Amino acid sequence: MKTHCGSSEHLSRRALLKGSLTTSAGGVVMNWGGLFGNPGWAEEVQRQKKHCILLWMNGGASQFETFDMKVGRPTGGVFRSIATNVPGTQVCELMPHMAQQMDKIAVIRSMRTSEVDHPGGIYLMHTGYRPSATVRFPEVGAIVAKYQGRPGKDLPDFIKVSSQGDAGAGFLGPRYQPFGIGSKGDLPPFTNSSLAKEVESRRHELRSFVESQYTQDNPSQLARMHHEAYEAARRLQSVQQKFKLDAEWDKYRELYGDSGFGRRCLLARKLVESGVAFIEVGQSSYDSHADNASWHKGLVPPMEQAWAGLLTDLKDRGLLDNTLVVWTGEIGRTPKINNRAGRDHYVRCWSTALAGCGIKGGLVYGESDADGVEVKDSPVSEGDFFATIYQSLSINPREENFAGVRPVPLAPFGSKVVTDLLA
């Protein structure tokens, strides 16, 4: 019996396996660029990777002053509603730019979550899980970096810009830890070497030699982690220009708005264009226990213009189809306005929004009751929210990782994908 076929008869099994890519959904895609020496195809495969930008409203933006107006009701507040480019859908008058982008986004008006205070809520809305004494759950950014990242590239796959969340990579380990930068896009000091290039290169060669000799006799995860961390920091020296905005800010100032949040959103777009899998962009100070209307009047206009500019820019560059934009904070605000003209923490019924990457634009999902006290229709839990995010990014939300010997799904057991949000 013939057990071997010559090279003239078909591709070898090794070549076939080498030329195949396993997708996050479990399917196999032929890497014809690898088989036939076409690097352009390999680049195209990388471009088809999906990305996520999380716009984080730290402190908890009010649903009543953004997407779930209750004009004329005791809970309604002082602002009027305005029409949008989706007939029958209205938003707060503080959001004229986003009113013209409503055909691109899906608003969820029926969030019902389980952590009412900031630390727990921040953890919950970064991981999908409540804080635990026994398990360190990874943030959504670490998950996306693992399943949609590009290992070995110069830029990190998980970048936080002026963010407050700090759950990190959890049990996924240091490889997927976020890389944090300041509110102005300034890089940490360790990304700059004070040495001449040739001196730094010689030191690097010596360090690598010593490290390799040590790990041959003392193999350990700690040594590997140290090597990976040092290499990642060193590679950043060659891509620092990616974080600089001054040369092009004049061109985009009008689109994004002349604000710090606008600059951070432009940076997020640049990083997506450079192949970064997950970028979180933060805006703080929404915890409006007093003077809620004044706080939102100051915070919402620069935020919503930058958000609208980001969606426009991503769409114009052909990036929105592969980039999910998530808008959320850790909590909503109370229907009742307190005796300091403020709104307190509230999680029984609040709002979030999604756009791009297979999300159905022009949609308002779920409904609150007349005063915004309870969810009237189609409640969405934190687990449902994260399951839908992962599904949009072509990541199976039921995929499991291990915390020790414990299997942990990406979205909590019992979570469901909100399929009505997906196109």
Rosetta blueprint (number, residue, H / E / L):
1 M L
2 K L
3 T L
4 H L
5 C L
6 G L
7 S L
8 S L
9 E L
10 H L
11 L L
12 S L
13 R H
14 R H
15 A H
16 L H
17 L H
18 K H
19 G L
20 S E
21 L E
22 T E
23 T L
24 S L
25 A L
26 G L
27 G L
28 V E
29 V E
30 M E
31 N L
32 W H
33 G H
34 G H
35 L H
36 F H
37 G L
38 N L
39 P H
40 G H
41 W H
42 A H
43 E H
44 E H
45 V H
46 Q H
47 R H
48 Q L
49 K L
50 K L
51 H E
52 C E
53 I E
54 L E
55 L E
56 W E
57 M E
58 N L
59 G L
60 G L
61 A L
62 S L
63 Q L
64 F L
65 E L
66 T L
67 F L
68 D L
69 M L
70 K L
71 V L
72 G L
73 R L
74 P L
75 T L
76 G L
77 G L
78 V L
79 F L
80 R L
81 S E
82 I E
83 A E
84 T L
85 N L
86 V L
87 P L
88 G L
89 T L
90 Q E
91 V E
92 C E
93 E L
94 L L
95 M L
96 P H
97 H H
98 M H
99 A H
100 Q L
101 Q L
102 M H
103 D H
104 K H
105 I E
106 A E
107 V E
108 I E
109 R E
110 S E
111 M E
112 R L
113 T L
114 S L
115 E L
116 V L
117 D L
118 H H
119 P H
120 G H
121 G H
122 I H
123 Y H
124 L H
125 M H
126 H H
127 T H
128 G L
129 Y L
130 R L
131 P L
132 S L
133 A L
134 T L
135 V L
136 R L
137 F L
138 P L
139 E L
140 V H
141 G H
142 A H
143 I H
144 V H
145 A H
146 K H
147 Y H
148 Q H
149 G L
150 R L
151 P L
152 G L
153 K L
154 D L
155 L L
156 P L
157 D L
158 F E
159 I E
160 K E
161 V E
162 S L
163 S L
164 Q L
165 G L
166 D L
167 A L
168 G L
169 A L
170 G H
171 F H
172 L H
173 G L
174 P H
175 R H
176 Y H
177 Q L
178 P L
179 F E
180 G E
181 I E
182 G L
183 S L
184 K L
185 G L
186 D L
187 L L
188 P L
189 P H
190 F H
191 T H
192 N L
193 S L
194 S L
195 L L
196 A L
197 K H
198 E H
199 V H
200 E H
201 S H
202 R H
203 R H
204 H H
205 E H
206 L H
207 R H
208 S H
209 F H
210 V H
211 E H
212 S H
213 Q H
214 Y H
215 T H
216 Q H
217 D H
218 N L
219 P L
220 S L
221 Q H
222 L H
223 A H
224 R H
225 M H
226 H H
227 H H
228 E H
229 A H
230 Y H
231 E H
232 A H
233 A H
234 R H
235 R H
236 L H
237 Q L
238 S L
239 V L
240 Q H
241 Q H
242 K H
243 F H
244 K L
245 L L
246 D H
247 A H
248 E H
249 W H
250 D H
251 K H
252 Y H
253 R H
254 E H
255 L H
256 Y H
257 G L
258 D L
259 S L
260 G H
261 F H
262 G H
263 R H
264 R H
265 C H
266 L H
267 L H
268 A H
269 R H
270 K H
271 L H
272 V H
273 E H
274 S L
275 G L
276 V L
277 A L
278 F E
279 I E
280 E E
281 V E
282 G E
283 Q E
284 S L
285 S L
286 Y L
287 D L
288 S L
289 H L
290 A L
291 D L
292 N H
293 A H
294 S H
295 W H
296 H H
297 K H
298 G H
299 L H
300 V H
301 P H
302 P H
303 M H
304 E H
305 Q H
306 A H
307 W H
308 A H
309 G H
310 L H
311 L H
312 T H
313 D H
314 L H
315 K H
316 D H
317 R L
318 G L
319 L L
320 L H
321 D H
322 N H
323 T E
324 L E
325 V E
326 V E
327 W E
328 T E
329 G L
330 E L
331 I L
332 G E
333 R E
334 T L
335 P L
336 K L
337 I L
338 N L
339 N L
340 R L
341 A L
342 G L
343 R L
344 D L
345 H E
346 Y E
347 V L
348 R L
349 C L
350 W E
351 S E
352 T E
353 A E
354 L E
355 A E
356 G L
357 C L
358 G L
359 I E
360 K L
361 G L
362 G L
363 L E
364 V E
365 Y E
366 G L
367 E E
368 S E
369 D L
370 A L
371 D L
372 G L
373 V L
374 E L
375 V E
376 K E
377 D E
378 S L
379 P L
380 V E
381 S L
382 E H
383 G H
384 D H
385 F H
386 F H
387 A H
388 T H
389 I H
390 Y H
391 Q H
392 S H
393 L L
394 S L
395 I L
396 N L
397 P L
398 R L
399 E L
400 E E
401 N E
402 F E
403 A E
404 G L
405 V L
406 R E
407 P E
408 V E
409 P E
410 L L
411 A L
412 P L
413 F L
414 G L
415 S L
416 K L
417 V L
418 V L
419 T H
420 D H
421 L H
422 L E
423 A L
